[in-house]
Amino acid sequence: MLSALKNFGVTFLISALLFGVIAYFATLFVSNTVNSILDDEKNELDEIISAEGGPNEETTPAEVPDAPPAEDLPEGKSFNLLLVTTDYRPDLYDNYRPSAETVAERTKDMTDAIPAIGLLSAKFRDINATSIVLVRADREKQQYVYTYFTPEMQVYTPAGFRTLSEIYRYYGTASLAEYVNAMTGLKIHYTAVIDGCHFDDLTEILGNVTVTLPRDVYSDGKEYTMNYDTPVERIGDDGYPWTEHVPNQWIFGAGESELDAEKLYILSTVTEHTEADRDAKQKYVLDIVRAYIAKLVEAGDEEAATLFVLLSTERENWKNVEGYEPPETEAPAESPEDGEEPEGGEEKTPEEEPPAEEQPVEIDPDLPFDPTPVGDVSTWKPAEGENEKETEADTTPLWISPLAEPAGAILETDCNTENFRESYPMLTAVTRFDSVNITYPCTYTPASADSGETYHVRLKDGLDLFLPYRTAAAVNP
């Protein structure tokens, strides 16, 4: 019995010693392996933080490879500018959605809500972003980087997938800038919006520009396009469907073209139905932006500042801008001095002209209603006891605004004159910096029976494309 216990004890001690040694080396192996993995992860994280410009004691601005000498760089800082154009034309269309203030003003004296009910069912015209361009003036890399975003590019939002044009339409410029920031990783320092109604003012101040158009421009009666024809689905006499290719109306052709206000508006509103359309519009839009930046540079420091103030000031206040010279106007005809008779004898009394014959109201096909009043309203009188003012207000729908020259500045911008002066030295570098075009990656899906065509953003690819510019901005603030 004692011998068996002795043998068991010896066996147990030998086994414990053996397994203890094995466990020690196994633990050491696992510990070294885990430490190695964690060290690799830490090194990768340090590389990412270093690339993004985060805190890293071993990385300093002086160690950045290929950094140009400081004396060769212009004054000022790198900046990112987001430019947006829209199709807003209150001088052509009067069925834009009225603001709450407008409705309140027009209904304040009403005692009957029936005339306002049409607001709920009217089809209003939307204000769409027609071109979106990001301009980066990169001081460290000595580059001007231009990126065009098609307004039909779709991004994910809390409300589902929305196009960049819809984001601008419903949420405004600030929200659009936030999405461009998320798509590129670049902070948007300044934004500027030019409505389609202000292209004539833009060309009046800065003049026309000449660019080379890659393709012809047509109209299909609804929109401007770069496609020669429009496919229309038909049903034949035999009951089978077939596609008719209806030729579009030619507007102007490819090649070198001087762009006035009308052409600028047409080109900004050209639709993109294929990747080729996107590439063609990207080319001429970026050429237009480059041309107008060059015009500001050619003007010189002080004159460019004056031009910027004019661009960002309402037209009625231009006369108060220092350095502004209004265009020459025809001198008024000289009137005869008091006591003198006009040449030709006695003064003639002007004959009364017959009243002009009323012309029929021309119906705008884009309006969702017929604005022509029913009956002869010239002889109509309110019934006894009716409020004449209320009755007159009922002759025109509440949401109709009279066509008029648009108010506001040419540029709706958050860049002030001081910001412009600080950035102007970087603007002058546009002629000696490299010009780089970046096509933002997206996946195009043609239209199908179930859905329309789409441009889906490839976010990771886009962030990778702009990584070098985020790195330069972070390492060289």
Summary of the structure (lengths in Angstrom):
residues: 477
radius of gyration: 34.3
end to end distance: 84.5
largest distance: 158.8
contacts: 1175
relative contact order: 0.17
helix: 40%
strand: 19%
